[in-house]
């Protein structure tokens, strides 16, 4: 994101004004898209950090359940 901001700040007015404006608009759109992706990653990180990873005797939401047959199940809700 910082690289895109630097590119946006360093864009200089050229004789081809429309080309310049198009370049700035594309950089701005890319920065907005990256900002949204960053917020999504932060939200997912916060959710994952709330998962209790300690060993329990009782299955609950967020549990990885191992069976004697070697199969594993993850209990989740959305």
PDB file with SEQRES, HELIX, SHEET and CRYST1 records, atoms N, CA, C and O in Angstrom:
SEQRES   1 A   78  UNK UNK UNK UNK UNK UNK UNK UNK UNK UNK UNK UNK UNK          
SEQRES   2 A   78  UNK UNK UNK UNK UNK UNK UNK UNK UNK UNK UNK UNK UNK          
SEQRES   3 A   78  UNK UNK UNK UNK UNK UNK UNK UNK UNK UNK UNK UNK UNK          
SEQRES   4 A   78  UNK UNK UNK UNK UNK UNK UNK UNK UNK UNK UNK UNK UNK          
SEQRES   5 A   78  UNK UNK UNK UNK UNK UNK UNK UNK UNK UNK UNK UNK UNK          
SEQRES   6 A   78  UNK UNK UNK UNK UNK UNK UNK UNK UNK UNK UNK UNK UNK          
HELIX    1 AA1 UNK A    2  UNK A   10  1                                   9    
HELIX    2 AA2 UNK A   17  UNK A   49  1                                  33    
SHEET    1 AA1 2 UNK A  64  UNK A  66  0                                        
SHEET    2 AA1 2 UNK A  72  UNK A  74 -1                                        
CRYST1    1.000    1.000    1.000  90.00  90.00  90.00 P 1           1          
ATOM      1  N   UNK A   1       0.841  -1.186   0.000  1.00  0.00           N  
ATOM      2  CA  UNK A   1       0.000   0.000   0.000  1.00  0.00           C  
ATOM      3  C   UNK A   1       0.884   1.247   0.000  1.00  0.00           C  
ATOM      4  O   UNK A   1       0.610   2.227  -0.692  1.00  0.00           O  
ATOM      5  N   UNK A   2       1.944   1.180   0.792  1.00  0.00           N  
ATOM      6  CA  UNK A   2       2.846   2.328   0.871  1.00  0.00           C  
ATOM      7  C   UNK A   2       3.495   2.603  -0.490  1.00  0.00           C  
ATOM      8  O   UNK A   2       3.654   3.762  -0.874  1.00  0.00           O  
ATOM      9  N   UNK A   3       3.871   1.544  -1.221  1.00  0.00           N  
ATOM     10  CA  UNK A   3       4.459   1.723  -2.552  1.00  0.00           C  
ATOM     11  C   UNK A   3       3.486   2.417  -3.495  1.00  0.00           C  
ATOM     12  O   UNK A   3       3.876   3.300  -4.259  1.00  0.00           O  
ATOM     13  N   UNK A   4       2.212   2.013  -3.440  1.00  0.00           N  
ATOM     14  CA  UNK A   4       1.209   2.649  -4.292  1.00  0.00           C  
ATOM     15  C   UNK A   4       1.032   4.123  -3.914  1.00  0.00           C  
ATOM     16  O   UNK A   4       0.868   4.977  -4.784  1.00  0.00           O  
ATOM     17  N   UNK A   5       1.067   4.410  -2.616  1.00  0.00           N  
ATOM     18  CA  UNK A   5       0.938   5.804  -2.174  1.00  0.00           C  
ATOM     19  C   UNK A   5       2.110   6.632  -2.688  1.00  0.00           C  
ATOM     20  O   UNK A   5       1.930   7.766  -3.131  1.00  0.00           O  
ATOM     21  N   UNK A   6       3.314   6.057  -2.627  1.00  0.00           N  
ATOM     22  CA  UNK A   6       4.486   6.773  -3.128  1.00  0.00           C  
ATOM     23  C   UNK A   6       4.381   6.995  -4.634  1.00  0.00           C  
ATOM     24  O   UNK A   6       4.714   8.071  -5.130  1.00  0.00           O  
ATOM     25  N   UNK A   7       3.917   5.973  -5.363  1.00  0.00           N  
ATOM     26  CA  UNK A   7       3.721   6.123  -6.807  1.00  0.00           C  
ATOM     27  C   UNK A   7       2.703   7.216  -7.103  1.00  0.00           C  
ATOM     28  O   UNK A   7       2.893   8.025  -8.012  1.00  0.00           O  
ATOM     29  N   UNK A   8       1.627   7.232  -6.331  1.00  0.00           N  
ATOM     30  CA  UNK A   8       0.587   8.240  -6.527  1.00  0.00           C  
ATOM     31  C   UNK A   8       1.137   9.641  -6.261  1.00  0.00           C  
ATOM     32  O   UNK A   8       0.847  10.578  -7.004  1.00  0.00           O  
ATOM     33  N   UNK A   9       1.920   9.777  -5.211  1.00  0.00           N  
ATOM     34  CA  UNK A   9       2.498  11.074  -4.865  1.00  0.00           C  
ATOM     35  C   UNK A   9       3.540  11.533  -5.879  1.00  0.00           C  
ATOM     36  O   UNK A   9       3.717  12.734  -6.084  1.00  0.00           O  
ATOM     37  N   UNK A  10       4.231  10.589  -6.515  1.00  0.00           N  
ATOM     38  CA  UNK A  10       5.298  10.951  -7.446  1.00  0.00           C  
ATOM     39  C   UNK A  10       4.804  11.162  -8.874  1.00  0.00           C  
ATOM     40  O   UNK A  10       5.568  11.595  -9.737  1.00  0.00           O  
ATOM     41  N   UNK A  11       3.527  10.856  -9.127  1.00  0.00           N  
ATOM     42  CA  UNK A  11       2.976  11.087 -10.464  1.00  0.00           C  
ATOM     43  C   UNK A  11       3.088  12.576 -10.776  1.00  0.00           C  
ATOM     44  O   UNK A  11       2.627  13.417 -10.005  1.00  0.00           O  
ATOM     45  N   UNK A  12       3.699  12.889 -11.903  1.00  0.00           N  
ATOM     46  CA  UNK A  12       3.821  14.290 -12.304  1.00  0.00           C  
ATOM     47  C   UNK A  12       2.941  14.550 -13.506  1.00  0.00           C  
ATOM     48  O   UNK A  12       2.634  13.647 -14.284  1.00  0.00           O  
ATOM     49  N   UNK A  13       2.543  15.796 -13.641  1.00  0.00           N  
ATOM     50  CA  UNK A  13       1.681  16.187 -14.754  1.00  0.00           C  
ATOM     51  C   UNK A  13       2.497  16.090 -16.035  1.00  0.00           C  
ATOM     52  O   UNK A  13       3.560  16.699 -16.154  1.00  0.00           O  
ATOM     53  N   UNK A  14       1.992  15.320 -16.991  1.00  0.00           N  
ATOM     54  CA  UNK A  14       2.676  15.194 -18.271  1.00  0.00           C  
ATOM     55  C   UNK A  14       1.887  15.932 -19.334  1.00  0.00           C  
ATOM     56  O   UNK A  14       0.803  16.452 -19.072  1.00  0.00           O  
ATOM     57  N   UNK A  15       2.442  15.973 -20.537  1.00  0.00           N  
ATOM     58  CA  UNK A  15       1.734  16.625 -21.633  1.00  0.00           C  
ATOM     59  C   UNK A  15       0.485  15.845 -22.010  1.00  0.00           C  
ATOM     60  O   UNK A  15      -0.451  16.402 -22.583  1.00  0.00           O  
ATOM     61  N   UNK A  16       0.470  14.550 -21.688  1.00  0.00           N  
ATOM     62  CA  UNK A  16      -0.712  13.721 -21.937  1.00  0.00           C  
ATOM     63  C   UNK A  16      -1.533  13.706 -20.659  1.00  0.00           C  
ATOM     64  O   UNK A  16      -1.459  12.747 -19.891  1.00  0.00           O  
ATOM     65  N   UNK A  17      -2.317  14.757 -20.417  1.00  0.00           N  
ATOM     66  CA  UNK A  17      -3.070  14.912 -19.175  1.00  0.00           C  
ATOM     67  C   UNK A  17      -4.017  13.775 -18.891  1.00  0.00           C  
ATOM     68  O   UNK A  17      -4.120  13.333 -17.746  1.00  0.00           O  
ATOM     69  N   UNK A  18      -4.721  13.282 -19.916  1.00  0.00           N  
ATOM     70  CA  UNK A  18      -5.658  12.177 -19.701  1.00  0.00           C  
ATOM     71  C   UNK A  18      -4.933  10.920 -19.244  1.00  0.00           C  
ATOM     72  O   UNK A  18      -5.419  10.192 -18.379  1.00  0.00           O  
ATOM     73  N   UNK A  19      -3.764  10.670 -19.830  1.00  0.00           N  
ATOM     74  CA  UNK A  19      -2.980   9.493 -19.447  1.00  0.00           C  
ATOM     75  C   UNK A  19      -2.562   9.607 -17.979  1.00  0.00           C  
ATOM     76  O   UNK A  19      -2.598   8.630 -17.232  1.00  0.00           O  
ATOM     77  N   UNK A  20      -2.173  10.797 -17.588  1.00  0.00           N  
ATOM     78  CA  UNK A  20      -1.777  11.054 -16.201  1.00  0.00           C  
ATOM     79  C   UNK A  20      -2.946  10.798 -15.252  1.00  0.00           C  
ATOM     80  O   UNK A  20      -2.790  10.119 -14.238  1.00  0.00           O  
ATOM     81  N   UNK A  21      -4.102  11.336 -15.579  1.00  0.00           N  
ATOM     82  CA  UNK A  21      -5.280  11.167 -14.722  1.00  0.00           C  
ATOM     83  C   UNK A  21      -5.706   9.707 -14.655  1.00  0.00           C  
ATOM     84  O   UNK A  21      -6.118   9.230 -13.598  1.00  0.00           O  
ATOM     85  N   UNK A  22      -5.609   8.993 -15.772  1.00  0.00           N  
ATOM     86  CA  UNK A  22      -5.957   7.566 -15.788  1.00  0.00           C  
ATOM     87  C   UNK A  22      -5.017   6.788 -14.882  1.00  0.00           C  
ATOM     88  O   UNK A  22      -5.449   5.914 -14.130  1.00  0.00           O  
ATOM     89  N   UNK A  23      -3.726   7.108 -14.956  1.00  0.00           N  
ATOM     90  CA  UNK A  23      -2.742   6.435 -14.100  1.00  0.00           C  
ATOM     91  C   UNK A  23      -3.016   6.680 -12.630  1.00  0.00           C  
ATOM     92  O   UNK A  23      -2.942   5.758 -11.818  1.00  0.00           O  
ATOM     93  N   UNK A  24      -3.331   7.918 -12.286  1.00  0.00           N  
ATOM     94  CA  UNK A  24      -3.644   8.254 -10.886  1.00  0.00           C  
ATOM     95  C   UNK A  24      -4.898   7.531 -10.420  1.00  0.00           C  
ATOM     96  O   UNK A  24      -4.954   7.027  -9.298  1.00  0.00           O  
ATOM     97  N   UNK A  25      -5.907   7.483 -11.290  1.00  0.00           N  
ATOM     98  CA  UNK A  25      -7.162   6.815 -10.930  1.00  0.00           C  
ATOM     99  C   UNK A  25      -6.931   5.326 -10.711  1.00  0.00           C  
ATOM    100  O   UNK A  25      -7.489   4.738  -9.785  1.00  0.00           O  
ATOM    101  N   UNK A  26      -6.114   4.720 -11.559  1.00  0.00           N  
ATOM    102  CA  UNK A  26      -5.832   3.289 -11.407  1.00  0.00           C  
ATOM    103  C   UNK A  26      -5.078   3.020 -10.108  1.00  0.00           C  
ATOM    104  O   UNK A  26      -5.370   2.048  -9.411  1.00  0.00           O  
ATOM    105  N   UNK A  27      -4.116   3.872  -9.782  1.00  0.00           N  
ATOM    106  CA  UNK A  27      -3.390   3.723  -8.519  1.00  0.00           C  
ATOM    107  C   UNK A  27      -4.329   3.879  -7.327  1.00  0.00           C  
ATOM    108  O   UNK A  27      -4.235   3.127  -6.357  1.00  0.00           O  
ATOM    109  N   UNK A  28      -5.228   4.846  -7.398  1.00  0.00           N  
ATOM    110  CA  UNK A  28      -6.176   5.080  -6.305  1.00  0.00           C  
ATOM    111  C   UNK A  28      -7.093   3.876  -6.116  1.00  0.00           C  
ATOM    112  O   UNK A  28      -7.338   3.452  -4.987  1.00  0.00           O  
ATOM    113  N   UNK A  29      -7.603   3.323  -7.222  1.00  0.00           N  
ATOM    114  CA  UNK A  29      -8.469   2.141  -7.137  1.00  0.00           C  
ATOM    115  C   UNK A  29      -7.723   0.953  -6.547  1.00  0.00           C  
ATOM    116  O   UNK A  29      -8.275   0.213  -5.733  1.00  0.00           O  
ATOM    117  N   UNK A  30      -6.485   0.770  -6.952  1.00  0.00           N  
ATOM    118  CA  UNK A  30      -5.683  -0.340  -6.431  1.00  0.00           C  
ATOM    119  C   UNK A  30      -5.442  -0.166  -4.933  1.00  0.00           C  
ATOM    120  O   UNK A  30      -5.483  -1.138  -4.179  1.00  0.00           O  
ATOM    121  N   UNK A  31      -5.192   1.061  -4.504  1.00  0.00           N  
ATOM    122  CA  UNK A  31      -4.998   1.320  -3.077  1.00  0.00           C  
ATOM    123  C   UNK A  31      -6.264   1.018  -2.284  1.00  0.00           C  
ATOM    124  O   UNK A  31      -6.191   0.449  -1.195  1.00  0.00           O  
ATOM    125  N   UNK A  32      -7.420   1.392  -2.819  1.00  0.00           N  
ATOM    126  CA  UNK A  32      -8.686   1.107  -2.140  1.00  0.00           C  
ATOM    127  C   UNK A  32      -8.919  -0.396  -2.043  1.00  0.00           C  
ATOM    128  O   UNK A  32      -9.368  -0.893  -1.010  1.00  0.00           O  
ATOM    129  N   UNK A  33      -8.615  -1.119  -3.117  1.00  0.00           N  
ATOM    130  CA  UNK A  33      -8.784  -2.574  -3.115  1.00  0.00           C  
ATOM    131  C   UNK A  33      -7.859  -3.221  -2.084  1.00  0.00           C  
ATOM    132  O   UNK A  33      -8.279  -4.108  -1.341  1.00  0.00           O  
ATOM    133  N   UNK A  34      -6.610  -2.780  -2.042  1.00  0.00           N  
ATOM    134  CA  UNK A  34      -5.666  -3.320  -1.065  1.00  0.00           C  
ATOM    135  C   UNK A  34      -6.089  -2.985   0.361  1.00  0.00           C  
ATOM    136  O   UNK A  34      -5.909  -3.798   1.267  1.00  0.00           O  
ATOM    137  N   UNK A  35      -6.644  -1.803   0.565  1.00  0.00           N  
ATOM    138  CA  UNK A  35      -7.130  -1.424   1.891  1.00  0.00           C  
ATOM    139  C   UNK A  35      -8.261  -2.323   2.356  1.00  0.00           C  
ATOM    140  O   UNK A  35      -8.314  -2.709   3.523  1.00  0.00           O  
ATOM    141  N   UNK A  36      -9.169  -2.660   1.441  1.00  0.00           N  
ATOM    142  CA  UNK A  36     -10.275  -3.563   1.774  1.00  0.00           C  
ATOM    143  C   UNK A  36      -9.754  -4.959   2.092  1.00  0.00           C  
ATOM    144  O   UNK A  36     -10.211  -5.597   3.040  1.00  0.00           O  
ATOM    145  N   UNK A  37      -8.790  -5.434   1.292  1.00  0.00           N  
ATOM    146  CA  UNK A  37      -8.211  -6.752   1.547  1.00  0.00           C  
ATOM    147  C   UNK A  37      -7.503  -6.775   2.895  1.00  0.00           C  
ATOM    148  O   UNK A  37      -7.585  -7.762   3.626  1.00  0.00           O  
ATOM    149  N   UNK A  38      -6.819  -5.704   3.221  1.00  0.00           N  
ATOM    150  CA  UNK A  38      -6.117  -5.602   4.495  1.00  0.00           C  
ATOM    151  C   UNK A  38      -7.099  -5.670   5.662  1.00  0.00           C  
ATOM    152  O   UNK A  38      -6.842  -6.362   6.647  1.00  0.00           O  
ATOM    153  N   UNK A  39      -8.215  -4.961   5.558  1.00  0.00           N  
ATOM    154  CA  UNK A  39      -9.229  -4.993   6.613  1.00  0.00           C  
ATOM    155  C   UNK A  39      -9.813  -6.391   6.770  1.00  0.00           C  
ATOM    156  O   UNK A  39     -10.069  -6.831   7.890  1.00  0.00           O  
ATOM    157  N   UNK A  40     -10.027  -7.096   5.656  1.00  0.00           N  
ATOM    158  CA  UNK A  40     -10.538  -8.467   5.705  1.00  0.00           C  
ATOM    159  C   UNK A  40      -9.552  -9.373   6.431  1.00  0.00           C  
ATOM    160  O   UNK A  40      -9.950 -10.191   7.260  1.00  0.00           O  
ATOM    161  N   UNK A  41      -8.277  -9.229   6.123  1.00  0.00           N  
ATOM    162  CA  UNK A  41      -7.246 -10.038   6.777  1.00  0.00           C  
ATOM    163  C   UNK A  41      -7.201  -9.740   8.274  1.00  0.00           C  
ATOM    164  O   UNK A  41      -7.082 -10.660   9.084  1.00  0.00           O  
ATOM    165  N   UNK A  42      -7.296  -8.471   8.647  1.00  0.00           N  
ATOM    166  CA  UNK A  42      -7.296  -8.122  10.074  1.00  0.00           C  
ATOM    167  C   UNK A  42      -8.494  -8.727  10.798  1.00  0.00           C  
ATOM    168  O   UNK A  42      -8.358  -9.213  11.921  1.00  0.00           O  
ATOM    169  N   UNK A  43      -9.664  -8.701  10.164  1.00  0.00           N  
ATOM    170  CA  UNK A  43     -10.864  -9.293  10.760  1.00  0.00           C  
ATOM    171  C   UNK A  43     -10.677 -10.788  10.952  1.00  0.00           C  
ATOM    172  O   UNK A  43     -10.993 -11.323  12.015  1.00  0.00           O  
ATOM    173  N   UNK A  44     -10.167 -11.467   9.931  1.00  0.00           N  
ATOM    174  CA  UNK A  44      -9.935 -12.907  10.025  1.00  0.00           C  
ATOM    175  C   UNK A  44      -8.903 -13.220  11.103  1.00  0.00           C  
ATOM    176  O   UNK A  44      -9.056 -14.191  11.844  1.00  0.00           O  
ATOM    177  N   UNK A  45      -7.858 -12.406  11.195  1.00  0.00           N  
ATOM    178  CA  UNK A  45      -6.831 -12.604  12.215  1.00  0.00           C  
ATOM    179  C   UNK A  45      -7.436 -12.491  13.609  1.00  0.00           C  
ATOM    180  O   UNK A  45      -7.137 -13.302  14.485  1.00  0.00           O  
ATOM    181  N   UNK A  46      -8.282 -11.491  13.817  1.00  0.00           N  
ATOM    182  CA  UNK A  46      -8.924 -11.309  15.123  1.00  0.00           C  
ATOM    183  C   UNK A  46      -9.801 -12.497  15.484  1.00  0.00           C  
ATOM    184  O   UNK A  46      -9.811 -12.929  16.637  1.00  0.00           O  
ATOM    185  N   UNK A  47     -10.536 -13.031  14.514  1.00  0.00           N  
ATOM    186  CA  UNK A  47     -11.385 -14.199  14.762  1.00  0.00           C  
ATOM    187  C   UNK A  47     -10.518 -15.402  15.133  1.00  0.00           C  
ATOM    188  O   UNK A  47     -10.821 -16.117  16.088  1.00  0.00           O  
ATOM    189  N   UNK A  48      -9.447 -15.622  14.382  1.00  0.00           N  
ATOM    190  CA  UNK A  48      -8.577 -16.771  14.642  1.00  0.00           C  
ATOM    191  C   UNK A  48      -7.892 -16.667  16.001  1.00  0.00           C  
ATOM    192  O   UNK A  48      -7.678 -17.682  16.665  1.00  0.00           O  
ATOM    193  N   UNK A  49      -7.547 -15.455  16.417  1.00  0.00           N  
ATOM    194  CA  UNK A  49      -6.884 -15.280  17.707  1.00  0.00           C  
ATOM    195  C   UNK A  49      -7.811 -15.595  18.878  1.00  0.00           C  
ATOM    196  O   UNK A  49      -7.338 -15.837  19.988  1.00  0.00           O  
ATOM    197  N   UNK A  50      -9.110 -15.594  18.650  1.00  0.00           N  
ATOM    198  CA  UNK A  50     -10.071 -15.883  19.714  1.00  0.00           C  
ATOM    199  C   UNK A  50     -10.306 -17.378  19.906  1.00  0.00           C  
ATOM    200  O   UNK A  50     -10.968 -17.781  20.862  1.00  0.00           O  
ATOM    201  N   UNK A  51      -9.772 -18.201  19.012  1.00  0.00           N  
ATOM    202  CA  UNK A  51      -9.981 -19.646  19.119  1.00  0.00           C  
ATOM    203  C   UNK A  51      -9.121 -20.193  20.251  1.00  0.00           C  
ATOM    204  O   UNK A  51      -7.912 -19.963  20.295  1.00  0.00           O  
ATOM    205  N   UNK A  52      -9.746 -20.906  21.148  1.00  0.00           N  
ATOM    206  CA  UNK A  52      -9.051 -21.546  22.265  1.00  0.00           C  
ATOM    207  C   UNK A  52      -8.410 -22.829  21.743  1.00  0.00           C  
ATOM    208  O   UNK A  52      -9.110 -23.759  21.343  1.00  0.00           O  
ATOM    209  N   UNK A  53      -7.076 -22.877  21.748  1.00  0.00           N  
ATOM    210  CA  UNK A  53      -6.368 -24.026  21.183  1.00  0.00           C  
ATOM    211  C   UNK A  53      -5.917 -25.031  22.249  1.00  0.00           C  
ATOM    212  O   UNK A  53      -5.171 -25.962  21.947  1.00  0.00           O  
ATOM    213  N   UNK A  54      -6.363 -24.845  23.476  1.00  0.00           N  
ATOM    214  CA  UNK A  54      -5.968 -25.788  24.524  1.00  0.00           C  
ATOM    215  C   UNK A  54      -6.718 -27.111  24.370  1.00  0.00           C  
ATOM    216  O   UNK A  54      -7.809 -27.158  23.802  1.00  0.00           O  
ATOM    217  N   UNK A  55      -6.120 -28.175  24.879  1.00  0.00           N  
ATOM    218  CA  UNK A  55      -6.708 -29.514  24.799  1.00  0.00           C  
ATOM    219  C   UNK A  55      -7.873 -29.610  25.780  1.00  0.00           C  
ATOM    220  O   UNK A  55      -7.753 -29.223  26.942  1.00  0.00           O  
ATOM    221  N   UNK A  56      -8.992 -30.123  25.302  1.00  0.00           N  
ATOM    222  CA  UNK A  56     -10.200 -30.282  26.126  1.00  0.00           C  
ATOM    223  C   UNK A  56     -10.690 -31.724  26.025  1.00  0.00           C  
ATOM    224  O   UNK A  56     -10.381 -32.434  25.068  1.00  0.00           O  
ATOM    225  N   UNK A  57     -11.441 -32.132  27.005  1.00  0.00           N  
ATOM    226  CA  UNK A  57     -12.063 -33.459  26.994  1.00  0.00           C  
ATOM    227  C   UNK A  57     -13.400 -33.439  26.277  1.00  0.00           C  
ATOM    228  O   UNK A  57     -13.902 -34.484  25.862  1.00  0.00           O  
ATOM    229  N   UNK A  58     -13.985 -32.246  26.128  1.00  0.00           N  
ATOM    230  CA  UNK A  58     -15.313 -32.107  25.558  1.00  0.00           C  
ATOM    231  C   UNK A  58     -15.237 -31.307  24.254  1.00  0.00           C  
ATOM    232  O   UNK A  58     -14.589 -30.262  24.203  1.00  0.00           O  
ATOM    233  N   UNK A  59     -15.899 -31.798  23.202  1.00  0.00           N  
ATOM    234  CA  UNK A  59     -15.911 -31.101  21.913  1.00  0.00           C  
ATOM    235  C   UNK A  59     -16.797 -29.864  22.001  1.00  0.00           C  
ATOM    236  O   UNK A  59     -17.855 -29.886  22.630  1.00  0.00           O  
ATOM    237  N   UNK A  60     -16.351 -28.788  21.363  1.00  0.00           N  
ATOM    238  CA  UNK A  60     -17.111 -27.543  21.321  1.00  0.00           C  
ATOM    239  C   UNK A  60     -16.769 -26.822  20.023  1.00  0.00           C  
ATOM    240  O   UNK A  60     -15.898 -27.265  19.275  1.00  0.00           O  
ATOM    241  N   UNK A  61     -17.457 -25.703  19.750  1.00  0.00           N  
ATOM    242  CA  UNK A  61     -17.179 -24.936  18.540  1.00  0.00           C  
ATOM    243  C   UNK A  61     -15.707 -24.544  18.524  1.00  0.00           C  
ATOM    244  O   UNK A  61     -15.183 -24.030  19.512  1.00  0.00           O  
ATOM    245  N   UNK A  62     -15.048 -24.789  17.405  1.00  0.00           N  
ATOM    246  CA  UNK A  62     -13.631 -24.489  17.272  1.00  0.00           C  
ATOM    247  C   UNK A  62     -12.742 -25.665  17.607  1.00  0.00           C  
ATOM    248  O   UNK A  62     -11.520 -25.568  17.498  1.00  0.00           O  
ATOM    249  N   UNK A  63     -13.337 -26.782  18.015  1.00  0.00           N  
ATOM    250  CA  UNK A  63     -12.553 -27.958  18.373  1.00  0.00           C  
ATOM    251  C   UNK A  63     -12.138 -28.745  17.142  1.00  0.00           C  
ATOM    252  O   UNK A  63     -12.901 -28.878  16.185  1.00  0.00           O  
ATOM    253  N   UNK A  64     -10.928 -29.259  17.179  1.00  0.00           N  
ATOM    254  CA  UNK A  64     -10.478 -30.244  16.208  1.00  0.00           C  
ATOM    255  C   UNK A  64     -10.594 -31.579  16.919  1.00  0.00           C  
ATOM    256  O   UNK A  64      -9.891 -31.839  17.895  1.00  0.00           O  
ATOM    257  N   UNK A  65     -11.490 -32.424  16.421  1.00  0.00           N  
ATOM    258  CA  UNK A  65     -11.797 -33.681  17.096  1.00  0.00           C  
ATOM    259  C   UNK A  65     -11.111 -34.820  16.357  1.00  0.00           C  
ATOM    260  O   UNK A  65     -11.366 -35.049  15.175  1.00  0.00           O  
ATOM    261  N   UNK A  66     -10.246 -35.528  17.058  1.00  0.00           N  
ATOM    262  CA  UNK A  66      -9.587 -36.700  16.491  1.00  0.00           C  
ATOM    263  C   UNK A  66     -10.330 -37.956  16.915  1.00  0.00           C  
ATOM    264  O   UNK A  66     -10.797 -38.057  18.050  1.00  0.00           O  
ATOM    265  N   UNK A  67     -10.439 -38.913  15.999  1.00  0.00           N  
ATOM    266  CA  UNK A  67     -11.137 -40.160  16.306  1.00  0.00           C  
ATOM    267  C   UNK A  67     -10.151 -41.319  16.283  1.00  0.00           C  
ATOM    268  O   UNK A  67      -9.042 -41.198  15.762  1.00  0.00           O  
ATOM    269  N   UNK A  68     -10.567 -42.433  16.849  1.00  0.00           N  
ATOM    270  CA  UNK A  68      -9.708 -43.615  16.871  1.00  0.00           C  
ATOM    271  C   UNK A  68      -9.519 -44.199  15.477  1.00  0.00           C  
ATOM    272  O   UNK A  68      -8.575 -44.955  15.250  1.00  0.00           O  
ATOM    273  N   UNK A  69     -10.405 -43.859  14.538  1.00  0.00           N  
ATOM    274  CA  UNK A  69     -10.258 -44.359  13.167  1.00  0.00           C  
ATOM    275  C   UNK A  69      -9.283 -43.503  12.357  1.00  0.00           C  
ATOM    276  O   UNK A  69      -9.045 -43.784  11.183  1.00  0.00           O  
ATOM    277  N   UNK A  70      -8.724 -42.472  12.970  1.00  0.00           N  
ATOM    278  CA  UNK A  70      -7.757 -41.627  12.286  1.00  0.00           C  
ATOM    279  C   UNK A  70      -8.370 -40.437  11.572  1.00  0.00           C  
ATOM    280  O   UNK A  70      -7.647 -39.625  10.993  1.00  0.00           O  
ATOM    281  N   UNK A  71      -9.693 -40.318  11.602  1.00  0.00           N  
ATOM    282  CA  UNK A  71     -10.356 -39.180  10.968  1.00  0.00           C  
ATOM    283  C   UNK A  71     -10.361 -37.993  11.922  1.00  0.00           C  
ATOM    284  O   UNK A  71     -10.468 -38.161  13.137  1.00  0.00           O  
ATOM    285  N   UNK A  72     -10.245 -36.807  11.368  1.00  0.00           N  
ATOM    286  CA  UNK A  72     -10.296 -35.577  12.154  1.00  0.00           C  
ATOM    287  C   UNK A  72     -11.453 -34.718  11.680  1.00  0.00           C  
ATOM    288  O   UNK A  72     -11.737 -34.661  10.483  1.00  0.00           O  
ATOM    289  N   UNK A  73     -12.121 -34.053  12.606  1.00  0.00           N  
ATOM    290  CA  UNK A  73     -13.244 -33.170  12.301  1.00  0.00           C  
ATOM    291  C   UNK A  73     -13.006 -31.829  12.972  1.00  0.00           C  
ATOM    292  O   UNK A  73     -12.497 -31.761  14.090  1.00  0.00           O  
ATOM    293  N   UNK A  74     -13.379 -30.772  12.279  1.00  0.00           N  
ATOM    294  CA  UNK A  74     -13.302 -29.428  12.851  1.00  0.00           C  
ATOM    295  C   UNK A  74     -14.720 -28.923  13.018  1.00  0.00           C  
ATOM    296  O   UNK A  74     -15.489 -28.913  12.056  1.00  0.00           O  
ATOM    297  N   UNK A  75     -15.081 -28.503  14.224  1.00  0.00           N  
ATOM    298  CA  UNK A  75     -16.425 -28.007  14.507  1.00  0.00           C  
ATOM    299  C   UNK A  75     -16.435 -26.493  14.350  1.00  0.00           C  
ATOM    300  O   UNK A  75     -15.695 -25.781  15.029  1.00  0.00           O  
ATOM    301  N   UNK A  76     -17.281 -26.011  13.448  1.00  0.00           N  
ATOM    302  CA  UNK A  76     -17.326 -24.574  13.181  1.00  0.00           C  
ATOM    303  C   UNK A  76     -18.751 -24.118  12.916  1.00  0.00           C  
ATOM    304  O   UNK A  76     -19.621 -24.916  12.568  1.00  0.00           O  
ATOM    305  N   UNK A  77     -18.972 -22.826  13.085  1.00  0.00           N  
ATOM    306  CA  UNK A  77     -20.243 -22.202  12.716  1.00  0.00           C  
ATOM    307  C   UNK A  77     -19.925 -20.955  11.915  1.00  0.00           C  
ATOM    308  O   UNK A  77     -18.803 -20.449  11.946  1.00  0.00           O  
ATOM    309  N   UNK A  78     -20.919 -20.470  11.202  1.00  0.00           N  
ATOM    310  CA  UNK A  78     -20.690 -19.227  10.454  1.00  0.00           C  
ATOM    311  C   UNK A  78     -21.778 -18.233  10.771  1.00  0.00           C  
ATOM    312  O   UNK A  78     -21.771 -17.120  10.244  1.00  0.00           O  
TER     313      UNK A  78                                                      
END                                                                             
